[in-house]
Amino acid sequence: MAFLFKLPDIGEGVVEGELTKWLVEDGQAVAEDTPLFEVLTDKVSAVIPSPRKGTVVVRHFKEGDMVPVGAVVVTIDEAAGATHPAPEPESAQKPPKTAAQASTVTATLVHLPPVAQRAPDERVRAAPATRKLAREMGVELFEVPGTGEEGRVTRDDVMAWAQRVAQGTSKPAAAPEPPPSPAQQPPTSARPAPKPIERGPDESRERLKGLRKRIHAKMRESKDIAAHFTYVDEVDFTAINEMRTALERFGVRATFLPFVLKAVCLALKKPEFRYLNASVDDAAGEIVVKHRCHIGVAAATDAGLVVPVVKDADQLSMRQLVDEVKRLGEGARDGKLAAEDMSGSTFTITSLGKLGGMFATPIINYPEAAILGLHKVEKRPVVVGDQIVIRERMYMSCSFDHRLIDGHVGAAFVQAVKGYLEEPVSMMVELV
């Protein structure tokens, strides 16, 4: 009996994922819970196991394909030794295209037509990030010719279409609508479509895929939307280091990070800094203030940068923070984090550790409003009173979305975090 295994719902709001790696071959026997493939979404990278025992008959997608939730990914023959005709691939199961749809695909492959051939109520294939960009730029997705696989609309399609509309070289198919609210106004100028780089003899090329592709899209989205500004200050970590040494006598080995987490949470709870734990809903024209502190901790892995999340960090004790940071760090390195470990952050901390240098400009983990960058702690001569002494110091840089956070508020937040770290006892006073 042939079992059609469909991509399951692997996270709230996830409608599709990139199939990054097959872990089985056609004709391979699999047991229940045998890993079948790896899939990457906007929220998490996950290994999908087989729900049934049998033999892999057909793999319906290739590595690098975008797979919609609910689409048949693999057919498994549950009857040992039996043979069954393999069902047609997902694309062959779809009803034939209408003449209008067929002409749209043909035109897309040849040139961008002035008006797309979709009906307003026809479902458009596009990633969630692409849909969000279209809303922000005031673009109707059904108008945009898709150049992706099977007519999928990409980010570049949206931006190219918006540019053509601005230049008057296209005619929107939908009837004119009332002007959008100020929060929904598209940017004054669309980012131009990227130009191809000429190929040369002394180069090699790698396909942009997997986690690197997601990072590429997220960073571009953040820089396109948020108005970044960065504030930098130097923090004395001498007292924190002494506290770490004291904790080791009680069997607790901690990095600097749990202390920074505690200081950040205490600062975010102050009413004057509530917008640092918030997001802007541009479509609704609203500020969304978060009342829970879910702190993302950016971690470097062999595959790229991931951001596991310490949930309800403000409610955890120092020992719990130490344990949770360790668990998430190990899970990120081993690629064993669950979906819930990788989503829901309201504020992010990123650290380059020993490679931290002096300071850098962190890019906001959009749609969050701020990100704190930690750098290298090292001994430096400083003036304390009238004496030159050796202290352990670190530069700390924080980037903010200037649309929401004024300069003096961002600076005051960094000073508040700095105050907690330079006098750790003050954190105990706040916790009483």
PyMOL commands that set and color helices and strands:
alter all, ss='L'
color gray80, all
select helices_A, chain A and resi 90-93+99-110+128-137+141-143+149-151+155-167+182-184+210-225+238-248+257-268+271-277+313-315+318-334+339-342+353-355+407-422+425-431
alter helices_A, ss='H'
color red, helices_A
select strands_A, chain A and resi 2-6+16-22+29-30+35-40+45-49+54-59+66-68+72-77+228-236+278-281+286-289+295-300+305-306+309-310+347-351+370-374+378-384+387-401
alter strands_A, ss='S'
color yellow, strands_A
deselect
rebuild
show_as cartoon
